[in-house]
């Protein structure tokens, strides 16, 4: 007997996460985790703290030189981080 109302398990899980309000925190976690993959190990070494508040990624850096370099590439970093997650999680980055 063939079932006609089958759904993909991934779609069911995404719908459940959205209904329970867990999709946004999960995407934020994925984005923070993707930081090291997007910027590489050299910049990750100077990163001391990362967090997201109101669609803004706050990055604390130990080097003012690295901070200045990243400020110039801010728009590209926003695009690459959002692309890594697969949805628009952040709209801006603040370097401290």
KEVEXZA-739043 format. One record per residue: residue in three letters; x, y, z of N, C-alpha, C, O in turn; residue number from 1. Coordinates in nm, 2 decimals, always signed. Example, Ala and Ser with C-alpha at 12.3 -4.5 7.8 and 13.67 -1.06 7.14 Angstrom:
2
ATOM ALA +1.32 -0.57 +0.78 +1.23 -0.45 +0.78 +1.32 -0.33 +0.78 +1.42 -0.33 +0.85 1 .
ATOM SER +1.28 -0.22 +0.71 +1.37 -0.11 +0.71 +1.29 +0.00 +0.79 +1.34 +0.11 +0.80 2 .
//
This chain:
96
ATOM UNK +0.08 -0.12 +0.00 +0.00 +0.00 +0.00 +0.09 +0.12 +0.00 +0.18 +0.14 +0.08 1 .
ATOM UNK +0.06 +0.21 -0.09 +0.14 +0.34 -0.10 +0.07 +0.45 -0.03 -0.05 +0.47 -0.05 2 .
ATOM UNK +0.15 +0.53 +0.05 +0.10 +0.64 +0.12 +0.11 +0.77 +0.03 +0.22 +0.79 -0.03 3 .
ATOM UNK +0.01 +0.85 +0.03 +0.02 +0.97 -0.05 +0.05 +1.09 +0.03 +0.07 +1.20 -0.03 4 .
ATOM UNK +0.04 +1.08 +0.16 +0.07 +1.20 +0.24 +0.20 +1.20 +0.32 +0.21 +1.24 +0.43 5 .
ATOM UNK +0.30 +1.15 +0.25 +0.43 +1.14 +0.31 +0.50 +1.28 +0.31 +0.48 +1.36 +0.22 6 .
ATOM UNK +0.58 +1.30 +0.41 +0.66 +1.43 +0.42 +0.80 +1.39 +0.45 +0.83 +1.29 +0.51 7 .
ATOM UNK +0.89 +1.48 +0.41 +1.04 +1.46 +0.44 +1.06 +1.49 +0.59 +1.00 +1.58 +0.64 8 .
ATOM UNK +1.14 +1.41 +0.65 +1.17 +1.43 +0.80 +1.23 +1.56 +0.82 +1.20 +1.63 +0.93 9 .
ATOM UNK +1.32 +1.61 +0.74 +1.38 +1.74 +0.75 +1.28 +1.85 +0.75 +1.30 +1.95 +0.83 10 .
ATOM UNK +1.18 +1.84 +0.67 +1.07 +1.95 +0.67 +0.99 +1.95 +0.79 +0.96 +2.05 +0.84 11 .
ATOM UNK +0.97 +1.83 +0.85 +0.89 +1.82 +0.97 +0.97 +1.88 +1.09 +0.91 +1.95 +1.17 12 .
ATOM UNK +1.10 +1.85 +1.09 +1.18 +1.91 +1.20 +1.19 +2.06 +1.19 +1.18 +2.13 +1.29 13 .
ATOM UNK +1.21 +2.11 +1.07 +1.22 +2.26 +1.05 +1.09 +2.32 +1.09 +1.09 +2.43 +1.16 14 .
ATOM UNK +0.97 +2.26 +1.06 +0.85 +2.32 +1.09 +0.83 +2.32 +1.25 +0.77 +2.41 +1.30 15 .
ATOM UNK +0.87 +2.21 +1.31 +0.86 +2.20 +1.46 +0.95 +2.31 +1.52 +0.90 +2.37 +1.62 16 .
ATOM UNK +1.07 +2.32 +1.48 +1.16 +2.42 +1.53 +1.10 +2.56 +1.52 +1.11 +2.64 +1.61 17 .
ATOM UNK +1.04 +2.59 +1.40 +0.98 +2.72 +1.38 +0.86 +2.74 +1.47 +0.85 +2.85 +1.53 18 .
ATOM UNK +0.78 +2.64 +1.49 +0.66 +2.65 +1.57 +0.70 +2.67 +1.72 +0.63 +2.75 +1.79 19 .
ATOM UNK +0.80 +2.61 +1.76 +0.85 +2.62 +1.90 +0.94 +2.74 +1.93 +0.98 +2.76 +2.04 20 .
ATOM UNK +0.97 +2.82 +1.83 +1.06 +2.93 +1.84 +1.20 +2.90 +1.86 +1.28 +2.98 +1.92 21 .
ATOM UNK +1.24 +2.79 +1.81 +1.38 +2.74 +1.83 +1.47 +2.76 +1.71 +1.59 +2.74 +1.71 22 .
ATOM UNK +1.41 +2.80 +1.60 +1.48 +2.81 +1.47 +1.58 +2.93 +1.48 +1.70 +2.91 +1.44 23 .
ATOM UNK +1.55 +3.04 +1.53 +1.64 +3.16 +1.54 +1.76 +3.13 +1.63 +1.87 +3.15 +1.59 24 .
ATOM UNK +1.73 +3.08 +1.75 +1.85 +3.05 +1.84 +1.94 +2.94 +1.78 +2.06 +2.95 +1.79 25 .
ATOM UNK +1.89 +2.85 +1.71 +1.97 +2.74 +1.64 +2.05 +2.81 +1.53 +2.17 +2.77 +1.52 26 .
ATOM UNK +1.99 +2.89 +1.45 +2.07 +2.96 +1.34 +2.17 +3.05 +1.40 +2.28 +3.06 +1.34 27 .
ATOM UNK +2.15 +3.12 +1.51 +2.25 +3.21 +1.57 +2.36 +3.12 +1.62 +2.48 +3.16 +1.61 28 .
ATOM UNK +2.34 +3.01 +1.68 +2.44 +2.92 +1.73 +2.53 +2.87 +1.61 +2.65 +2.87 +1.61 29 .
ATOM UNK +2.46 +2.84 +1.50 +2.53 +2.79 +1.38 +2.62 +2.90 +1.32 +2.73 +2.88 +1.28 30 .
ATOM UNK +2.57 +3.03 +1.33 +2.65 +3.14 +1.27 +2.77 +3.16 +1.36 +2.88 +3.18 +1.31 31 .
ATOM UNK +2.76 +3.16 +1.49 +2.87 +3.18 +1.58 +2.97 +3.07 +1.56 +3.10 +3.09 +1.56 32 .
ATOM UNK +2.92 +2.95 +1.54 +3.01 +2.83 +1.52 +3.08 +2.85 +1.38 +3.20 +2.80 +1.37 33 .
ATOM UNK +3.02 +2.91 +1.28 +3.08 +2.92 +1.15 +3.18 +3.03 +1.14 +3.26 +3.04 +1.04 34 .
ATOM UNK +3.20 +3.12 +1.25 +3.29 +3.22 +1.25 +3.43 +3.17 +1.21 +3.50 +3.23 +1.13 35 .
ATOM UNK +3.47 +3.07 +1.28 +3.61 +3.02 +1.26 +3.63 +2.96 +1.12 +3.75 +2.97 +1.07 36 .
ATOM UNK +3.53 +2.91 +1.06 +3.54 +2.86 +0.92 +3.55 +2.97 +0.82 +3.62 +2.96 +0.72 37 .
ATOM UNK +3.48 +3.08 +0.85 +3.47 +3.19 +0.75 +3.60 +3.28 +0.76 +3.65 +3.32 +0.65 38 .
ATOM UNK +3.64 +3.31 +0.88 +3.76 +3.40 +0.89 +3.89 +3.33 +0.90 +3.99 +3.40 +0.87 39 .
ATOM UNK +3.89 +3.21 +0.93 +4.02 +3.13 +0.93 +4.08 +3.13 +1.07 +4.04 +3.20 +1.16 40 .
ATOM UNK +4.19 +3.05 +1.09 +4.25 +3.03 +1.22 +4.33 +3.15 +1.26 +4.34 +3.17 +1.38 41 .
ATOM UNK +4.38 +3.23 +1.17 +4.46 +3.35 +1.21 +4.38 +3.45 +1.28 +4.42 +3.50 +1.39 42 .
ATOM UNK +4.26 +3.48 +1.23 +4.17 +3.58 +1.30 +4.10 +3.51 +1.42 +4.08 +3.58 +1.52 43 .
ATOM UNK +4.07 +3.39 +1.41 +4.01 +3.32 +1.53 +4.10 +3.32 +1.65 +4.05 +3.33 +1.76 44 .
ATOM UNK +4.23 +3.32 +1.63 +4.32 +3.33 +1.74 +4.31 +3.46 +1.82 +4.33 +3.46 +1.94 45 .
ATOM UNK +4.27 +3.57 +1.75 +4.26 +3.70 +1.82 +4.11 +3.73 +1.87 +4.09 +3.83 +1.93 46 .
ATOM UNK +4.02 +3.64 +1.83 +3.88 +3.65 +1.87 +3.86 +3.61 +2.02 +3.90 +3.49 +2.05 47 .
ATOM UNK +3.81 +3.70 +2.11 +3.80 +3.66 +2.25 +3.65 +3.63 +2.28 +3.63 +3.55 +2.37 48 .
ATOM UNK +3.56 +3.69 +2.21 +3.42 +3.67 +2.25 +3.33 +3.70 +2.13 +3.36 +3.79 +2.05 49 .
ATOM UNK +3.22 +3.62 +2.11 +3.13 +3.64 +2.00 +2.99 +3.62 +2.06 +2.96 +3.53 +2.13 50 .
ATOM UNK +2.90 +3.71 +2.02 +2.76 +3.69 +2.06 +2.67 +3.77 +1.97 +2.71 +3.87 +1.90 51 .
ATOM UNK +2.54 +3.73 +1.96 +2.45 +3.80 +1.87 +2.33 +3.86 +1.95 +2.28 +3.79 +2.04 52 .
ATOM UNK +2.30 +3.98 +1.93 +2.19 +4.05 +1.99 +2.12 +4.14 +1.89 +2.19 +4.22 +1.83 53 .
ATOM UNK +1.99 +4.12 +1.87 +1.91 +4.20 +1.78 +1.97 +4.20 +1.64 +1.98 +4.30 +1.57 54 .
ATOM UNK +2.00 +4.08 +1.59 +2.06 +4.06 +1.45 +2.19 +4.13 +1.43 +2.22 +4.16 +1.31 55 .
ATOM UNK +2.26 +4.16 +1.53 +2.39 +4.22 +1.52 +2.49 +4.13 +1.59 +2.48 +4.09 +1.70 56 .
ATOM UNK +2.60 +4.09 +1.52 +2.71 +4.01 +1.57 +2.81 +4.10 +1.64 +2.86 +4.19 +1.57 57 .
ATOM UNK +2.84 +4.07 +1.76 +2.94 +4.15 +1.84 +3.06 +4.06 +1.85 +3.05 +3.95 +1.90 58 .
ATOM UNK +3.17 +4.11 +1.80 +3.30 +4.04 +1.80 +3.40 +4.12 +1.88 +3.43 +4.23 +1.85 59 .
ATOM UNK +3.45 +4.05 +1.99 +3.56 +4.11 +2.07 +3.69 +4.06 +2.02 +3.71 +3.94 +2.01 60 .
ATOM UNK +3.78 +4.15 +1.99 +3.91 +4.11 +1.93 +4.02 +4.16 +2.02 +4.01 +4.27 +2.08 61 .
ATOM UNK +4.13 +4.09 +2.03 +4.25 +4.12 +2.11 +4.35 +4.21 +2.04 +4.44 +4.26 +2.10 62 .
ATOM UNK +4.33 +4.23 +1.91 +4.43 +4.30 +1.83 +4.35 +4.42 +1.75 +4.26 +4.39 +1.68 63 .
ATOM UNK +4.41 +4.54 +1.77 +4.35 +4.65 +1.70 +4.37 +4.65 +1.55 +4.29 +4.70 +1.47 64 .
ATOM UNK +4.48 +4.59 +1.51 +4.52 +4.57 +1.37 +4.42 +4.48 +1.30 +4.37 +4.51 +1.19 65 .
ATOM UNK +4.39 +4.37 +1.36 +4.29 +4.27 +1.31 +4.15 +4.34 +1.30 +4.08 +4.32 +1.21 66 .
ATOM UNK +4.12 +4.41 +1.41 +3.99 +4.48 +1.41 +3.97 +4.57 +1.29 +3.87 +4.58 +1.23 67 .
ATOM UNK +4.08 +4.65 +1.27 +4.07 +4.75 +1.15 +4.05 +4.67 +1.02 +3.98 +4.72 +0.93 68 .
ATOM UNK +4.13 +4.56 +1.00 +4.12 +4.49 +0.88 +3.98 +4.43 +0.86 +3.92 +4.43 +0.75 69 .
ATOM UNK +3.92 +4.38 +0.97 +3.78 +4.32 +0.96 +3.68 +4.43 +0.94 +3.57 +4.40 +0.87 70 .
ATOM UNK +3.70 +4.55 +0.99 +3.60 +4.65 +0.97 +3.59 +4.69 +0.82 +3.48 +4.72 +0.77 71 .
ATOM UNK +3.70 +4.68 +0.75 +3.69 +4.71 +0.60 +3.62 +4.60 +0.52 +3.58 +4.62 +0.41 72 .
ATOM UNK +3.62 +4.48 +0.58 +3.56 +4.36 +0.51 +3.42 +4.33 +0.58 +3.37 +4.21 +0.56 73 .
ATOM UNK +3.36 +4.42 +0.65 +3.24 +4.39 +0.73 +3.12 +4.34 +0.64 +3.06 +4.24 +0.67 74 .
ATOM UNK +3.09 +4.40 +0.53 +2.98 +4.36 +0.44 +3.00 +4.22 +0.39 +2.91 +4.14 +0.38 75 .
ATOM UNK +3.13 +4.20 +0.34 +3.15 +4.06 +0.29 +3.14 +3.96 +0.40 +3.09 +3.85 +0.37 76 .
ATOM UNK +3.18 +3.99 +0.52 +3.17 +3.89 +0.63 +3.02 +3.86 +0.66 +2.99 +3.75 +0.69 77 .
ATOM UNK +2.94 +3.97 +0.66 +2.80 +3.95 +0.69 +2.74 +3.85 +0.58 +2.67 +3.76 +0.61 78 .
ATOM UNK +2.77 +3.88 +0.46 +2.72 +3.79 +0.35 +2.77 +3.65 +0.36 +2.69 +3.55 +0.35 79 .
ATOM UNK +2.90 +3.63 +0.39 +2.96 +3.50 +0.40 +2.90 +3.42 +0.52 +2.88 +3.30 +0.51 80 .
ATOM UNK +2.89 +3.49 +0.63 +2.84 +3.42 +0.75 +2.69 +3.38 +0.73 +2.65 +3.26 +0.76 81 .
ATOM UNK +2.61 +3.47 +0.67 +2.47 +3.43 +0.65 +2.46 +3.32 +0.55 +2.38 +3.23 +0.56 82 .
ATOM UNK +2.55 +3.32 +0.44 +2.55 +3.21 +0.34 +2.59 +3.08 +0.40 +2.53 +2.98 +0.37 83 .
ATOM UNK +2.68 +3.08 +0.50 +2.72 +2.96 +0.56 +2.61 +2.90 +0.64 +2.60 +2.77 +0.65 84 .
ATOM UNK +2.52 +2.98 +0.70 +2.41 +2.93 +0.78 +2.29 +2.89 +0.69 +2.22 +2.80 +0.72 85 .
ATOM UNK +2.28 +2.97 +0.58 +2.17 +2.94 +0.49 +2.05 +3.03 +0.51 +1.94 +3.00 +0.45 86 .
ATOM UNK +2.06 +3.13 +0.59 +1.95 +3.22 +0.61 +2.01 +3.35 +0.67 +2.12 +3.36 +0.71 87 .
ATOM UNK +1.92 +3.46 +0.66 +1.97 +3.59 +0.71 +1.96 +3.59 +0.86 +1.85 +3.61 +0.92 88 .
ATOM UNK +2.07 +3.58 +0.93 +2.07 +3.58 +1.08 +2.11 +3.71 +1.13 +2.06 +3.76 +1.23 89 .
ATOM UNK +2.21 +3.77 +1.07 +2.27 +3.90 +1.11 +2.26 +4.00 +1.00 +2.25 +3.97 +0.88 90 .
ATOM UNK +2.25 +4.13 +1.04 +2.25 +4.24 +0.94 +2.37 +4.33 +0.95 +2.40 +4.41 +0.86 91 .
ATOM UNK +2.45 +4.31 +1.06 +2.56 +4.40 +1.09 +2.66 +4.33 +1.18 +2.62 +4.23 +1.25 92 .
ATOM UNK +2.78 +4.38 +1.18 +2.88 +4.33 +1.28 +2.94 +4.45 +1.35 +2.98 +4.55 +1.28 93 .
ATOM UNK +2.96 +4.43 +1.48 +3.03 +4.54 +1.56 +3.15 +4.48 +1.61 +3.15 +4.37 +1.68 94 .
ATOM UNK +3.27 +4.54 +1.58 +3.40 +4.49 +1.63 +3.44 +4.57 +1.75 +3.43 +4.70 +1.75 95 .
ATOM UNK +3.48 +4.51 +1.86 +3.52 +4.58 +1.98 +3.66 +4.53 +2.02 +3.71 +4.57 +2.12 96 .
//
